Amino acid sequence: MSESSILQNKAARDRWDEACWINAQKLKQQIEDESYIPESLKKQLEERIKLREHEIRQLGLENDSDSFDVSYGYLNTEARLMELDALIKSKLSLIKADPEKCLSYLTELGDLDVQPLMLKKHPHTVDTIKKKLFVIPENKTFYQVFSEEVNKLKEHTVNMDDMEFYKLREEPSEGGVWQSDKSVMGPRIEPRTPSTEARHLTPRPPGHLL
């Protein structure tokens, strides 16, 4: 692939990521503005926010299928996690509870390939899935372990802007803090002990219940 094609594909991926980010922000704002999610928003959530095939072709992402598959798959899962969190809470509402629908969403949640980084980026989803997906080490509570991981992520992404944070798909290096202007890792803030490493957050197999 020529240098020109690589640059074009990178620009297309950036535009696609930006479109996903804008949609996610709109969804987040709608959820936060509503203490009870109206039926119209539920339908919007169920339809899911994602790019259609013709939009993908317009962005030229079909020319870089490997990068597209990784990016699209990860961010689509992350978006669905946020949607399921909102849908499950809406079906448990005292105004219009729907336990059967809630159980179907919980089943889908159990089959979702949720990664620890997704939870740390969106900690408001933790209450919904804490007993669905994780094994917690002995002598620790879920919130102790999860809070440690969230704080570590904040340390390493303190210099990221919202767009960079949204597009994050890999755990930041333990060796430093993200420098957004140079896209390199800087000096570490403070040492950590092995007891706080991410290996304590071990995802359960899909569909496995505590």
Secondary structure by P-SEA (a helix, b strand, c coil): ccaaaaaaaaaaaaaaaaaaaaaaaaaaaaaaacccccaaaaaaaaacccccaaaaaaacccccaaaaaaaaaaaaaaaaaaaaaaaaaaaaccccccaaaaaaaaaaaaaccccaaaaaacccccccccccbbbbcccccaaaaaaaaaaaaaaaaccccaaaaaaccccccccccccccccccccccccccccccccccccccccccc
